[in-house]
Amino acid sequence: MDPSPGATPYSAPAGCPMHQQQTSLYGPEFAADPHRVYDTFRAHGPAAPIELAPGVDATLIVQHEAALRVLQNPALFARDSRRWAALREGAIPMDSPVLPMMMYRPNCLFTDGAEHLRLRKAVTESLARLNSSRVSRDVERIADYLIDQFIERGSADLLNEYAKLLPLLLFNQLFGCPGDIGDRLTRSMSAIFDGEDVLRANAELTECLMELVALKRRQPGDDITSWLIQHPAGLRDEELKDQLVMLMGAGVEPERNLIANALLLMLSGEQPGGHERRGSGMLVEDALDDVLWNNPPIANYATHYPVRDIELDGVVLKAETPVLISFAAANSDPSLTDARQTLSKGAHLAWGAGPHVCPAKSPATLIALTAIEKILNTVPDLALAVPASGVAWRPGPFHRALVALPVRFTPTAARRTPAAQPPAPTSAQLPDPYRNAPPQPGAAARHPAEPAKKQKGWWSSFLDVFRV
């Protein structure tokens, strides 16, 4: 049953202080203390009304048991966003910053039933072909390159200069991107994550990935793009493009936040919440698990659409309205007291659950582990440049992401001279890690037909050094 125009997708219990009000998840107040909001929600039931962006209403599941009921029941809760009544009826602004993360694409994130199984099989079997040793080597090589950009300065922003760039460059490697396509892929995907001119960014992303698919059909390689093309599922070009979008979307933003949030924990010597056993000196594996419990990189997502009006412990979830899972709220549910005390790996929901559980848990963990060990081993006296309590969190409804992670250390010489070194930040302001690097004198042009003033991006600059 479609909700009536203007109706909220949530029916709150009588007397609930949030009965007439939705809470914004995209403002700085929520970013500063999301768990206070989750606790307030949870005190009044398993779900609460939220606003993801101006004009985009949804319901957030905040209890662990309720989250599992939604995640594990695809017959009642579909993932296909073509069911979203408000979007279908034109009530959602097409330039809304959340649309690239929510609108339908023919990939295994937004499909159900047999179609989901077909697409997921292609993705999981292609990911299974990844060699863990090769992935580790690729991460280390990219990490070396990025560290060389700031190691002589004695200061850096490990979010924007390391954790944010490393997974973007790694996916260029895993997808088999040539320089120009990789530069555009990096630029457009980062703009989508940051909600900047999303219509243009989405168009550029589509264009460069379709070029990549066409290239790999002609010249297959030892990469995920080629493996997806070769898979017996026989994916069409549009499906191929959207599996790549899904892989990047599910890998880049979560990975950078997992790396940065774990580094913050390890460098802080303290843990928000006051757990004395955590902080500096902890193992990387323990830091990653702590983050997955307490600051999951994707805090609120896994959008579902009830196929009919469904009552969930006294809360009515309206048909064809977005229902999101708060992995962060579910993980902090007081009903998980015993599991939280031991940080049991099997209880948290950071990787999801049910038929859409993350298919890349192992490589994602390996990437974060390798990246963190590399920076800590290369820069052993790494220290926070600001108090841990003073770091800022980036506003946004889906992620738990730092704005910056400023650090200081003893300057040392770069181990390799880049052929096209990206510019270093010149002030305490946030650097723009996606700006193009200026061409170096004497550097050979990769595309002679391009205008002489065109600047290299991060991926083509990396390729100039490593020639992979």
N, C-alpha and C positions, 0 to 999 in steps of 0.2 A: 504494500500500500504506500503510495507517495505521500509525503508529508504535505500539509497545506502550505500555501505560500506564506513565508515569514515565520513559520513554526520553528521552534527550536528542536534540534534532533535529540533532545534529552528531556526527560520528565523527572524533576527532582522531587524528593519526598517533601510533604508538607512541613513547613517550619524550617526547612533548610535555608541557611543564610544566603546560599547561592541560587535560590529558586528563581530570582529575577535577573541574575547577572552572569555574564560569561567572563571568563578570565583570559586576558591576552597572554599568549605564550611567546610573543615576539618582541616584547619590550625589555629594556634594561633591568627593570625591577625583577622580572621573572628570572633573567639570566643571573642576577646577583645571588639569588637564594631560591632555587627551584624546589628544594626539599621542603621548605616551609609551605609552599603552595601544595605540594603533593600531600603533606600531612593534613592540611586543611580539607582537601578533597576527600581523602580516605576516611576522615572522621564522619562523613555523611553518606558513605556508600561506595560501591565499587567503581563508579564512573562520575564524571563531571563535565559540564559544558565548557568549551574553550573556543577561543578565536585564534586561528593559526596565522592569519594575516587579515588586513582590513577587508571585511565582507566575506570571509571564509570561516564558517562555523563548523564545529566538529564536536565529537565526544571523546574524552580521554579515559581509558581504563587504568585504574591506579592500584588495584588489588591483585596480588599474585595469582590466586586461584581463579579469579574472573578473567585475567589475562590468558591463562592456559585454556579456559573454556572457549574463548574466541579463537585463539591461535590453532587449536586442535579440532575445530569444528567447521571445516570448509563447506559443509552442506548448508549451514545457516549463515555463515559469514564469508562472503565472496571477496576476492581481491581485485576483480575487474572494475576499474574506475569508470567504465562506460555506464555503470549502474548509478553513478552519482547524479541524483536528480537535479540539484542546483546547477551543476556544470552543464548538464544536458539542456536545461531550460534557459541558459544564458545569464544566470544570476551571479556567476563568478567572473571577475575581471580577467580577460585573457592575458593581461600583463602582470597578473599577480605573481609575486616572487616564489610562491609555493607550488605553482602549477607544474614546473619541470620535474618536481619530486612526486607529483600526485597524478598527473594526467596519464591516460592509457598509452602504453606502448606495447607492441606485440612481443613482450619478453616474459620470462618465467616469474617475474615479480608481480605482473598485473594480469595473469591468466589463471584459469581454474580448470579442474578436471583433466581430461585427456590431453588438451592442448598444453596445459601446464606440465604434465608429465613428459610430453614430447620435447618441449623446449628445455626443461630442467635436465633431462637426460643428456642432451647435447652439451649443455654447460658443464655438468658435473664430470662427464667423461672427458671433456677437453681439459678441464682443470686437473684431472687425475694424471694427465700426461706431463704435467710440470715436474721437473726434477728438482728436489729440494736443495741439492748442492748447487745447482745452477742458479736457483733463486737467491740463495745466500750470497753467491759470488756477485750477482747483479746488484743486490742491495749494497754490498760492501763497496763496489766500484762507484756507484752513484753517491754513496755516503762520502767516500774519499773526495770526489769531485766537489760536493757541496761544502764539506769542511774546509777545503782549500780556499774557498771564496772568502772565508772570514777568519781563518786561524791566525793570520798575521796581525789582525786588529786587536785581539785580546778581549773582544766583546762580540756578542751576536744576539740575535733573536731566534732562538731555536724552534719557535713555531713557524715563523714566516720564511726563515732562511734554511730550514732543515726538515722538520716534520711535515710541513705543508708541501714542499717540493719533491721530497723523496718518492712518495707513492705515485705522484703524477708522472715523474720521469720513469719510474719502474714500469708503469703500465704502457708507456710508449715502447719500452723494451719488450715487454711480454706480448704486446700486440704486433710487434714487428714494424713499427712506424718509421718511414724515412723522415728526414729532418723537417721539411716544410709541413707535412701533415702533422707531425708530432708537436711542432710549435703551435699550430692552430688548435689542436686538440687540447693542449695544456691551457691555452688562453681561454677557450670557450668553456671548458669544464670548470675552471676556477671561477669564471664570471657567474655561471649557473649556481655554484655553491654559495657565492657571496651575494646572490640576488641582484646582480648588476646587469641591467638591460637584457633581461632574460630572453626576450623574443629574438633579438639579434644573436645572442650567444647560442640559443638552441638551433637557430638556422645554420650558424657556422659549424656547430658540432655535427649536425646532420650531414652537411656538405663534406666535411673532411673525412668522416667515417665511411660515407658511401664511396669516396675516392679510395680509401684504404681497402675496402671490400673488393672493389673493381681491380685494384692493383694485385691483391693476393689471389684473386681468381686467375689472373694471368701469370703471376710469379709467386707461387706458394713458397712458404718458408717454414722454419721450425718455430712456430709461434701460435698463440691462441687463435688469432684470426684465421689462419690457414686450417687449423684443426677443426674449428667450427664449420668452415666451408666444406671440409672433407667428411664431416660426420654423416652417418646414414640417415639422420633425420631430414636431410635435404632442405636446409633452411633457405628461404628466399632472401634476396639482398636486404629488404626492409627488416626482416627478422634478424638477420646477421647484425645489421647496424644496431638494432635495439638490444640484442644480447650484449654487445660491447658497451653500450650506454649503461646498461644495468650493472655490468661488471665494474665499470669505473665508478658509477654512483655508489655501489655497495662496498667499494674498496678504498677509494681515495679519501673521502671525508672521514669515514670511521677510522681508517688507518692513521691519518695524521693526528686525529684527536687521541687515539690510543697511545701513540708514541709520545705526544706532548704531555698528556695528562700523567702518564707514568713517569716521565722525566721530572715533572713538577713534584710529584710525590717523592721521588728518590732524592731530589736535591733540596727539598724543603726541610728535612729533619723533623717535620711534624705533619700530622694528617688532620685536615678539617674534621672535627668530631672528637679529637683528642685521644686517639688510640696510641698509647706510648710505644707499642711494639713496632709501629711503622715508621717510615722516614728514611733518613740516610743510613746506608749500610745494609739495606734489605736487598734480597736477590731480585734480579730483573723479573724472573717468572712470578715472584710474589707481588711485585709492584703491578704487573699487568693484570693479575687476577684481582687485586684490590681495586683497580680502576674499573674493571668489568662489573664488579659489584657496586661500587659507590659512585663512580662518575662514568657510566657507560658512554662510549663515544657517540652513539646514536641513542639519545635519551627517549625520544618519542617518535614512533613511526609505525610501520607495518599496518598501513591503512586497510581496513575492511569495510564492507558495505553489507549490512543485514539484508537478507533476501525478503524479509517481512518484519513487521514490528515484533521485537523480541524483548521479553522481560528478563532482566538480569539482576536477581536479588533486590527486587523492588524498583529498579530503574528500567524504564522503557527505552530501548534503543530503536529509533524510528527507521523504517525501511529506506534504503537507498540514500542514507546519510553517512558521512565519513566517521568511522570509529577507529581511533588510534590506540595503540598499546604504549603505555609508558613503561618502558623497560626499567628506567631509573626508579619510578615509584614502586613497581612490582618488586624490585630487588630490595627496597627498603621497607617493605611490608612487615609490620611487627609479627605477623604470623610465622615469619621465617627466622625467628630468633635463634634457634639452634643452628640452622644452616649458616646464618650470618656470623655466628660466633666462630665457626671454623672456616668460614669463607669456602664452603663446599663448592667445588667446581661444577657439580651437576645441578645445582639449584637455581643459579642466577639465569636470567633470561636475555643477557646481552647478545647472544647469538640467535635469539628467537626460539621458536619451537613449532612443532607440527610440520605440515607438508612444505612450508616455506622456510624452514630453518636454514641458516646460512650454510651454503655448500663449500665455503672457503675458509672454514675455521682454522684448519691446520696451516695453510700457507699464510693467512693473515697473522697468526700468532708468530710464525717463523720470521716474517718480515719485520714486525715490531721488535721482536727479541734481538734480531741481528742489527737493526738500526740503532737501538739503544746501547747495546754492548759496544758497537763501533764508536759512537761518539764518546762514551765514557772511557774507553780504552785509549782513544786518540788524544783526548783532552782530559787528563786525569784530575786536574785541579779545577774542574768546572764548578762554578758556584752561582747561585741566584744573584742577580744584580738588584733585586727588590725583595722586600719581605714576601713570603709566600701568601700572606693574607692580603697583600696589595695587588695581586695579579687581577686582571679584568677578564671577564667571560663574555664571549661574543653573543649578542642577542640572536635569537632564532628559535623557532618552535621545535626543530627536530634534533639538534645536536647538543652536546656538552663540549664546548670548544673554547679554548683560550683565545684572547685577542692577540696576545704576545707572550713570549717566554724569554725575557731578557736575562742574559748570563754574562759572566766575566771569567777570565782565565789568563794564564800567562801566555803572551803572544809567542808563537814559534813560526819558523819558516814553512811555507807551503811545500808539500812533497812533490808537486808536479806543477809545471807552469801551464795554465790553460791557454789554449789558442785564442779563445774569445771569452774573456773573463766577464761575468756579469758584474755590474757596478755594486760597490759596497754602500751600505747606508751611511749617510753623512751627518745624521743627527739622531736624537733619541726618538724621533718620530718613527712610526711603523714603516719599514721598508716595503716597497711593492715588489714581491718576489716574482711577479709575472711580467714585469716590464722587460723589454728586449735589451740585450746586451749590445753596447756599441761595438762596431767592427774594429778589430785591431789592425794597425798598419801592416800591410803585406799579407793579410789573411786572404786566402783564395775564396772567391765566390762559389757557392755550391750550385747556384742557378744563374748563369751568365745573362739569361734573358730578363731577369728581374731588375727593377730600377736600382741604380747604384746605392741609393740612400736607404734601401730596405735593411733593417737591423735584424740580427739573428735573435732567435728566441733561446730559451733554456735548453731545449732538446737538441737543436742543431749545434749549439755551442758545446754541449756534452759530447756529441758525436765527433766534433772536431778534435776533441782530446783523445777519445777512446777508439774511434773508428770501428764501432761495433755494427 
